[in-house]
């Protein structure tokens, strides 16, 4: 904008032109009455400002005037003011323009009914409603102030910014005309074509349709709600992110993910969250809670994948688990627990016990189950657990409820389980199965001995998450040993690793508040 020279020295208003000149001390004491005559209009000048009108009362003693009738004011080459009435004091350098006021500065147009202009402070303001238009936006508010040097508007009370792409409503808003950025300092709502933003502080670039929002900020975006202490949004990139206390809610797929940093990519139909992150998948009768270093939600409605990476923990009803990776397919109902791939060297030097410590693990009641890969299938119609698969190095450890240091153990290549009413009812171990099981007298509950056996497969019947019946198939070999005659190393199967210290027992144990 033009850099105007507003000096502090009091300068006299000059009469450059008038169609007629008159004095009437009875009606207008102390005033020179200036009128238009034909094409000759009243033309006044004061310190870089030209004023034209049809009629004016000029008070030389007070260095002021009152003008009306098609008033036009010009300062430099960029500032114009139009009104029906204009009062000006040359000593205070203050203007009051009234009735159908129009103020133009470069590409900005302001309309109001009463406008105040302080030339020394280089401020223009209105108090009874105004409308501003620039190359992009229309802005309405009850009160507004324009700072000429910074090309900034400050609005308050019933502020609206709108165009064909969005509408902003705020209690208090600053608008920079050159950068076309809006800054908010009170409750604010931004409504776009496919998004809605709430905040109490932040800014929005109306040109790029991007912004930064803090204090009770929320973005409703592509059927997801994003909340956080601070949010970043870019409509052109179809992207939003949040920092600290971030919550991303998928209203369609009934999934909530929380953490300290999150991202949403609209075109990719995905969300990511990390740092103290966890997810909640809401089912009809129960909810699944997942915690991981990083969580992803990927894919369209009802065909969505929820993925977790690094230090994954989950809990649902009587079941919980842990793994390096977690994948949940919401369409098929399949949950996969995976281990990070071992390097060739790790495979060569690690013992079976060391590998077991890295394997995915689930706990069901007092039973611990591990393997290279664990699959849990949910019935998508009932949302109840349906079946279980453990592929490669399947290992079950069941804590003996009577003997404090005793562990029932079963292992095989693969494991297949069946759930009824969300409880594991049957387990089948396949290929190269081994077992160590503590036998008790049903009446006295005294230890009879320790059953150690091998066979082709083992079938286990469970009731209330406890082993009730074991059946061996295909040439079982084994014997029952008195406890005192069985060496301690024979009480442990190769690969045994009791990992109870890793178990999460309650949902609240890993929720980050």
C-alpha positions as CSV (number, residue, x, y, z in Angstrom):
1,X,0.0,0.0,0.0
2,X,1.0,3.7,-0.4
3,X,3.2,5.0,2.4
4,X,1.5,8.3,3.3
5,X,3.2,11.1,5.1
6,X,1.1,12.0,8.1
7,X,3.0,14.8,9.9
8,X,2.2,15.9,13.4
9,X,2.4,19.6,12.5
10,X,-1.0,21.3,12.3
11,X,-1.8,22.3,8.8
12,X,-4.6,24.5,7.6
13,X,-7.4,23.0,5.5
14,X,-7.3,24.6,2.0
15,X,-10.3,25.4,-0.2
16,X,-9.1,24.5,-3.7
17,X,-12.5,24.9,-5.5
18,X,-16.1,25.7,-5.0
19,X,-19.1,26.5,-7.3
20,X,-20.3,29.2,-4.8
21,X,-19.2,30.8,-1.6
22,X,-21.5,32.2,1.1
23,X,-21.7,33.2,4.8
24,X,-24.8,33.1,7.0
25,X,-24.0,33.8,10.6
26,X,-27.6,33.4,11.7
27,X,-27.9,29.9,10.4
28,X,-24.3,28.6,10.3
29,X,-22.2,30.9,12.6
30,X,-18.5,30.8,11.9
31,X,-18.8,28.8,8.7
32,X,-18.0,29.4,5.1
33,X,-20.8,27.8,3.0
34,X,-19.4,26.1,0.0
35,X,-21.7,24.7,-2.7
36,X,-21.5,22.9,-6.0
37,X,-22.4,24.8,-9.1
38,X,-22.8,22.9,-12.4
39,X,-19.8,20.7,-12.8
40,X,-17.8,22.6,-10.3
41,X,-17.8,20.7,-7.0
42,X,-16.4,21.7,-3.6
43,X,-12.8,20.6,-3.4
44,X,-10.9,20.7,-0.1
45,X,-7.4,19.7,0.7
46,X,-5.5,18.8,3.9
47,X,-2.1,17.3,4.2
48,X,-2.1,14.8,1.4
49,X,-5.9,14.2,1.4
50,X,-8.3,15.5,-1.2
51,X,-12.0,15.8,-0.4
52,X,-14.8,16.5,-2.9
53,X,-18.5,17.1,-2.1
54,X,-21.6,18.8,-3.3
55,X,-21.9,21.0,-0.1
56,X,-19.6,21.9,2.7
57,X,-19.5,24.0,5.9
58,X,-15.9,25.1,6.4
59,X,-14.9,26.4,9.9
60,X,-11.6,28.2,9.4
61,X,-11.2,29.1,13.0
62,X,-11.6,25.4,14.1
63,X,-9.8,24.1,11.1
64,X,-12.6,21.7,10.4
65,X,-15.5,21.1,7.9
66,X,-18.7,19.2,7.4
67,X,-19.3,17.9,3.9
68,X,-22.3,16.1,2.4
69,X,-23.6,15.0,-0.9
70,X,-21.5,12.5,-2.9
71,X,-18.4,12.9,-0.7
72,X,-15.2,11.5,-2.2
73,X,-11.9,11.3,-0.3
74,X,-8.6,10.3,-1.8
75,X,-5.2,9.8,-0.1
76,X,-2.3,8.8,-2.3
77,X,-2.9,6.4,-5.2
78,X,-4.6,3.6,-3.3
79,X,-7.0,4.9,-0.6
80,X,-10.5,6.1,-1.5
81,X,-13.5,6.9,0.7
82,X,-17.1,7.5,-0.4
83,X,-20.0,8.6,1.8
84,X,-23.0,10.9,1.9
85,X,-21.8,12.8,4.9
86,X,-18.3,13.5,6.2
87,X,-17.0,15.5,9.2
88,X,-13.3,16.3,9.5
89,X,-11.2,18.0,12.1
90,X,-7.9,19.2,10.7
91,X,-6.3,19.6,14.2
92,X,-7.1,16.2,15.5
93,X,-7.0,14.7,11.9
94,X,-10.0,12.6,12.6
95,X,-12.8,11.7,10.1
96,X,-16.4,10.6,10.7
97,X,-18.1,9.4,7.5
98,X,-21.8,8.6,7.5
99,X,-24.4,6.9,5.3
100,X,-23.5,4.5,2.6
101,X,-19.8,4.6,3.4
102,X,-17.4,2.9,1.1
103,X,-13.7,2.6,1.8
104,X,-11.3,1.2,-0.8
105,X,-7.6,0.3,-0.2
106,X,-5.9,-1.5,-3.0
107,X,-8.0,-4.7,-3.5
108,X,-10.0,-4.3,-0.3
109,X,-13.5,-2.8,-0.2
110,X,-15.3,-1.9,3.0
111,X,-19.0,-0.9,3.3
112,X,-20.6,0.5,6.5
113,X,-23.0,3.2,7.6
114,X,-20.6,5.0,10.0
115,X,-16.9,4.9,9.6
116,X,-14.2,6.6,11.9
117,X,-10.8,7.4,10.6
118,X,-7.8,8.5,12.7
119,X,-5.1,9.7,10.3
120,X,-2.5,10.1,13.0
121,X,-3.0,6.5,14.4
122,X,-3.6,5.3,10.8
123,X,-6.7,3.4,11.9
124,X,-10.2,3.1,10.4
125,X,-13.0,1.5,12.5
126,X,-16.7,0.9,12.6
127,X,-19.0,0.0,15.5
128,X,-22.4,-0.7,13.9
129,X,-21.8,-3.4,11.3
130,X,-19.7,-3.6,8.2
131,X,-18.9,-5.7,5.1
132,X,-15.4,-6.2,3.7
133,X,-14.6,-7.8,0.3
134,X,-11.3,-8.6,-1.2
135,X,-10.2,-10.9,-4.1
136,X,-11.3,-14.0,-2.2
137,X,-13.5,-13.3,0.8
138,X,-16.5,-11.4,2.1
139,X,-16.3,-10.5,5.8
140,X,-19.1,-9.3,8.0
141,X,-18.9,-8.2,11.6
142,X,-20.6,-5.8,14.1
143,X,-17.3,-4.1,15.0
144,X,-14.1,-3.8,13.0
145,X,-10.9,-1.8,12.9
146,X,-8.4,-1.5,10.0
147,X,-4.7,-0.7,10.6
148,X,-3.4,0.9,7.5
149,X,0.3,0.4,8.1
150,X,0.0,-3.4,8.7
151,X,-3.0,-3.9,6.3
152,X,-4.8,-5.7,9.1
153,X,-8.4,-5.8,10.1
154,X,-9.5,-6.7,13.6
155,X,-13.1,-7.8,14.0
156,X,-15.3,-8.8,16.9
157,X,-18.8,-9.7,17.6
158,X,-20.7,-11.8,15.0
159,X,-17.8,-12.1,12.6
160,X,-18.3,-14.1,9.4
161,X,-15.8,-14.8,6.6
162,X,-17.2,-16.6,3.5
163,X,-16.9,-17.5,-0.1
164,X,-18.1,-20.4,-2.3
165,X,-15.7,-22.9,-0.6
166,X,-16.1,-22.2,3.1
167,X,-17.7,-20.1,5.8
168,X,-16.0,-18.9,9.0
169,X,-17.9,-17.7,12.1
170,X,-15.9,-16.3,15.1
171,X,-16.3,-14.0,18.1
172,X,-13.0,-12.3,17.5
173,X,-10.9,-12.4,14.3
174,X,-7.9,-10.6,12.8
175,X,-7.6,-10.6,9.0
176,X,-4.4,-9.7,7.1
177,X,-5.4,-8.4,3.7
178,X,-2.0,-9.0,2.0
179,X,-1.5,-12.6,3.1
180,X,-5.3,-13.3,3.3
181,X,-4.8,-15.0,6.6
182,X,-7.5,-15.0,9.4
183,X,-6.4,-15.3,13.1
184,X,-8.9,-16.3,15.7
185,X,-9.1,-15.3,19.4
186,X,-12.4,-16.8,20.5
187,X,-14.9,-19.6,19.7
188,X,-14.7,-20.2,16.0
189,X,-16.3,-22.5,13.4
190,X,-15.0,-23.1,9.9
191,X,-17.4,-24.9,7.5
192,X,-15.9,-26.2,4.3
193,X,-17.4,-28.4,1.6
194,X,-16.4,-31.6,3.3
195,X,-15.0,-30.5,6.7
196,X,-15.9,-28.5,9.8
197,X,-13.3,-27.0,12.2
198,X,-13.9,-25.8,15.8
199,X,-11.3,-23.9,17.8
200,X,-10.8,-21.0,20.2
201,X,-7.5,-19.9,18.9
202,X,-5.5,-20.3,15.6
203,X,-5.3,-19.1,12.1
204,X,-6.6,-20.0,8.6
205,X,-5.0,-19.1,5.3
206,X,-8.0,-18.4,3.2
207,X,-6.0,-18.5,0.0
208,X,-4.4,-22.0,0.5
209,X,-7.3,-23.3,2.7
210,X,-4.8,-24.4,5.4
211,X,-4.5,-23.6,9.0
212,X,-3.3,-24.1,12.6
213,X,-5.7,-24.4,15.5
214,X,-5.3,-24.6,19.3
215,X,-7.4,-24.6,22.4
216,X,-10.4,-27.0,22.2
217,X,-9.7,-27.6,18.6
218,X,-11.6,-30.2,16.6
219,X,-11.8,-31.1,12.9
220,X,-14.7,-33.1,11.5
221,X,-13.2,-34.5,8.4
222,X,-14.3,-37.2,6.0
223,X,-16.5,-38.9,8.7
224,X,-13.7,-38.7,11.2
225,X,-13.3,-36.4,14.1
226,X,-9.8,-35.2,15.0
227,X,-9.1,-33.5,18.4
228,X,-5.9,-32.3,19.9
229,X,-4.1,-29.6,21.8
230,X,-3.0,-28.3,18.4
231,X,-4.2,-29.2,14.9
232,X,-2.8,-28.6,11.4
233,X,-5.1,-28.7,8.4
234,X,-4.6,-28.5,4.6
235,X,-7.6,-28.8,2.4
236,X,-5.6,-28.8,-0.9
237,X,-3.4,-31.7,0.3
238,X,-6.4,-33.4,2.0
239,X,-4.4,-33.7,5.2
240,X,-4.8,-33.0,8.9
241,X,-2.5,-33.7,11.9
242,X,-2.6,-33.2,15.6
243,X,-0.1,-32.8,18.5
244,X,-0.7,-33.8,22.2
245,X,-3.8,-35.4,23.5
246,X,-4.8,-36.4,20.0
247,X,-8.1,-38.3,19.4
248,X,-9.1,-39.6,16.0
249,X,-12.7,-41.0,16.0
250,X,-13.9,-43.0,13.0
251,X,-17.7,-42.7,13.4
252,X,-18.4,-45.2,10.6
253,X,-16.1,-48.0,11.6
254,X,-16.5,-47.3,15.4
255,X,-12.8,-46.9,16.0
256,X,-11.1,-44.5,18.3
257,X,-7.3,-44.0,18.3
258,X,-5.4,-41.8,20.7
259,X,-1.9,-40.5,21.2
260,X,0.4,-37.5,21.2
261,X,0.8,-37.1,17.5
262,X,-1.6,-38.1,14.7
263,X,-2.2,-37.7,10.9
264,X,-5.2,-38.2,8.7
265,X,-4.9,-38.5,4.9
266,X,-8.3,-38.1,3.2
267,X,-7.4,-39.3,-0.3
268,X,-5.6,-42.3,1.1
269,X,-8.5,-43.0,3.5
270,X,-6.0,-43.5,6.3
271,X,-5.0,-42.3,9.8
272,X,-1.8,-42.7,11.8
273,X,-1.1,-42.0,15.4
274,X,2.0,-42.4,17.5
275,X,3.6,-41.5,20.9
276,X,1.6,-43.1,23.8
277,X,-0.9,-44.3,21.2
278,X,-3.8,-46.7,21.7
279,X,-6.9,-47.6,19.9
280,X,-10.4,-48.7,20.9
281,X,-12.5,-50.8,18.5
282,X,-16.1,-50.7,19.7
283,X,-18.1,-53.9,19.3
284,X,-21.7,-54.5,20.4
285,X,-21.0,-56.5,23.5
286,X,-17.3,-55.7,24.1
287,X,-14.5,-53.4,23.0
288,X,-11.0,-54.2,21.8
289,X,-8.3,-52.0,23.2
290,X,-4.9,-51.8,21.4
291,X,-1.7,-50.1,22.4
292,X,1.3,-49.6,20.2
293,X,4.2,-47.3,19.5
294,X,2.5,-46.5,16.2
295,X,-1.1,-47.2,15.0
296,X,-2.6,-47.0,11.6
297,X,-6.2,-47.1,10.3
298,X,-6.2,-47.7,6.6
299,X,-8.9,-48.3,4.0
300,X,-12.5,-47.3,3.1
301,X,-15.6,-47.9,5.2
302,X,-16.2,-51.5,6.3
303,X,-13.0,-52.6,4.6
304,X,-10.6,-51.0,7.0
305,X,-7.4,-52.3,8.4
306,X,-6.1,-51.3,11.9
307,X,-2.4,-51.8,12.2
308,X,0.0,-51.6,15.1
309,X,3.8,-51.5,15.0
310,X,6.3,-52.1,17.8
311,X,5.4,-53.0,21.4
312,X,1.8,-53.9,20.6
313,X,-0.6,-54.8,23.4
314,X,-4.3,-55.6,23.2
315,X,-7.0,-56.7,25.6
316,X,-10.6,-57.8,25.0
317,X,-12.9,-59.6,27.5
318,X,-10.9,-62.5,29.0
319,X,-8.2,-62.3,26.3
320,X,-5.1,-60.1,26.0
321,X,-2.0,-60.3,24.0
322,X,1.3,-58.8,22.8
323,X,3.3,-58.8,19.6
324,X,5.6,-56.8,17.4
325,X,2.9,-56.2,14.8
326,X,-0.9,-56.2,14.9
327,X,-3.3,-56.3,11.9
328,X,-7.1,-56.2,12.2
329,X,-9.2,-56.6,9.1
330,X,-12.6,-55.1,9.9
331,X,-14.3,-56.7,6.8
332,X,-13.1,-60.3,7.4
333,X,-12.9,-60.0,11.2
334,X,-9.4,-61.4,11.2
335,X,-6.7,-60.3,13.7
336,X,-3.1,-61.2,13.1
337,X,-0.3,-61.0,15.7
338,X,3.1,-61.1,14.0
339,X,6.7,-61.2,15.1
340,X,9.3,-59.0,13.4
341,X,11.3,-61.2,10.9
342,X,14.4,-62.7,12.4
343,X,17.6,-62.2,10.5
344,X,19.6,-65.2,9.4
345,X,22.1,-64.6,12.1
346,X,19.4,-64.4,14.8
347,X,18.0,-67.7,13.6
348,X,21.4,-69.3,13.9
349,X,22.5,-68.1,17.3
350,X,19.2,-67.7,19.2
351,X,17.9,-70.5,21.4
352,X,14.3,-71.6,21.2
353,X,13.7,-69.9,24.6
354,X,15.1,-66.6,23.3
355,X,13.0,-66.9,20.1
356,X,9.9,-67.6,22.3
357,X,10.5,-64.3,24.1
358,X,10.1,-62.5,20.8
359,X,7.0,-64.5,19.6
360,X,3.5,-63.1,19.7
361,X,1.6,-64.1,22.8
362,X,-2.0,-64.2,24.0
363,X,-3.3,-64.9,27.5
364,X,-6.7,-66.6,27.9
365,X,-7.6,-67.1,31.6
366,X,-4.6,-68.8,33.2
367,X,-3.3,-70.0,29.8
368,X,-0.5,-68.5,27.9
369,X,-0.1,-69.2,24.1
370,X,2.7,-68.3,21.9
371,X,3.9,-69.0,18.3
372,X,5.6,-67.4,15.3
373,X,2.2,-66.1,14.1
374,X,-1.2,-65.9,15.8
375,X,-4.6,-65.4,14.0
376,X,-7.8,-64.6,15.9
377,X,-11.0,-64.7,13.8
378,X,-14.1,-62.7,14.8
379,X,-17.6,-63.5,13.5
380,X,-18.5,-60.3,11.6
381,X,-22.2,-60.8,12.1
382,X,-22.2,-61.4,15.9
383,X,-18.8,-59.6,16.6
384,X,-17.9,-62.6,18.9
385,X,-14.7,-64.5,18.8
386,X,-14.9,-67.5,16.5
387,X,-11.6,-69.3,16.1
388,X,-7.8,-69.2,16.8
389,X,-4.8,-70.2,14.9
390,X,-1.1,-70.3,16.0
391,X,1.2,-71.1,13.2
392,X,4.7,-72.6,13.8
393,X,6.1,-73.2,17.3
394,X,2.8,-73.2,19.0
395,X,3.3,-73.4,22.8
396,X,0.7,-73.5,25.6
397,X,1.6,-72.8,29.2
398,X,-1.2,-73.2,31.8
399,X,-0.4,-72.1,35.3
400,X,-1.3,-74.9,37.8
401,X,-4.0,-73.5,40.1
402,X,-2.9,-75.8,42.9
403,X,0.9,-76.2,42.7
404,X,2.4,-72.7,42.9
405,X,5.5,-73.5,40.9
406,X,3.9,-76.0,38.5
407,X,3.1,-75.3,34.9
408,X,1.2,-77.5,32.5
409,X,2.8,-77.3,29.1
410,X,1.8,-78.4,25.6
411,X,3.6,-77.7,22.3
412,X,3.3,-78.5,18.6
413,X,3.9,-77.1,15.1
414,X,0.4,-75.5,14.8
415,X,-2.6,-74.8,17.0
416,X,-6.2,-74.5,16.1
417,X,-8.8,-73.3,18.6
418,X,-12.6,-72.7,18.7
419,X,-14.5,-70.1,20.7
420,X,-18.1,-70.5,21.9
421,X,-19.8,-67.5,23.6
422,X,-16.4,-65.6,23.4
423,X,-14.7,-68.4,25.5
424,X,-12.1,-70.8,24.2
425,X,-13.7,-74.2,24.3
426,X,-11.5,-76.5,22.2
427,X,-7.8,-76.5,21.3
428,X,-6.1,-78.9,18.8
429,X,-2.3,-79.1,18.7
430,X,-1.0,-80.6,15.5
431,X,2.4,-82.3,14.5
432,X,5.2,-83.2,16.9
433,X,3.2,-82.5,20.0
434,X,4.7,-82.7,23.5
435,X,3.0,-82.3,26.9
436,X,3.8,-82.0,30.6
437,X,0.7,-82.1,32.7
438,X,0.2,-82.2,36.5
439,X,-2.3,-84.9,37.7
440,X,-4.3,-84.5,40.9
441,X,-6.8,-86.7,42.7
442,X,-10.2,-85.2,42.1
443,X,-11.3,-85.8,45.7
444,X,-8.2,-85.0,47.8
445,X,-6.6,-82.7,45.3
446,X,-3.3,-84.3,46.1
447,X,-0.7,-84.5,43.3
448,X,-0.7,-88.0,41.7
449,X,2.2,-87.4,39.4
450,X,3.5,-85.6,36.3
451,X,2.4,-86.8,32.9
452,X,5.0,-86.4,30.2
453,X,4.0,-87.5,26.8
454,X,4.6,-87.1,23.0
455,X,2.3,-87.9,20.1
456,X,1.1,-86.7,16.7
457,X,-1.7,-84.4,18.0
458,X,-3.4,-83.4,21.2
459,X,-7.0,-82.2,21.6
460,X,-7.9,-80.1,24.7
461,X,-11.4,-79.4,26.0
462,X,-11.7,-76.1,28.0
463,X,-14.4,-75.1,30.4
464,X,-14.3,-71.5,31.9
465,X,-10.8,-71.1,30.5
466,X,-9.5,-74.1,32.4
467,X,-8.3,-77.4,30.9
468,X,-10.8,-80.1,31.7
469,X,-10.0,-82.9,29.3
470,X,-7.0,-83.9,27.2
471,X,-7.0,-86.5,24.4
472,X,-3.9,-87.9,22.6
473,X,-3.9,-89.1,19.0
474,X,-1.7,-91.4,16.9
475,X,0.8,-93.5,18.9
476,X,1.1,-91.5,22.1
477,X,4.2,-92.3,24.2
478,X,4.7,-91.2,27.7
479,X,4.5,-92.0,31.4
480,X,3.4,-90.6,34.7
481,X,6.2,-89.8,37.0
482,X,6.1,-89.1,40.8
483,X,7.2,-85.5,41.3
484,X,10.1,-86.5,43.5
485,X,11.5,-88.8,40.8
486,X,11.4,-86.3,38.0
487,X,14.4,-84.1,37.6
488,X,13.6,-80.4,37.4
489,X,14.9,-80.0,33.8
490,X,12.4,-82.7,32.7
491,X,9.6,-80.6,34.1
492,X,10.2,-78.0,31.4
493,X,9.7,-78.4,27.7
494,X,12.2,-77.0,25.3
495,X,11.1,-73.4,24.5
496,X,9.3,-72.8,27.8
497,X,9.1,-69.2,28.8
498,X,6.5,-67.9,31.3
499,X,5.9,-64.3,30.4
500,X,3.3,-63.3,32.9
501,X,5.1,-60.1,33.8
502,X,4.3,-58.8,30.3
503,X,0.5,-59.4,30.7
504,X,-1.9,-56.5,30.8
505,X,-4.7,-57.5,33.1
506,X,-7.0,-54.4,32.9
507,X,-7.8,-52.0,30.1
508,X,-7.1,-49.1,32.4
509,X,-3.5,-50.3,32.8
510,X,-2.4,-48.9,29.4
511,X,-4.9,-46.1,28.7
512,X,-3.1,-42.8,28.6
513,X,-5.1,-40.1,30.3
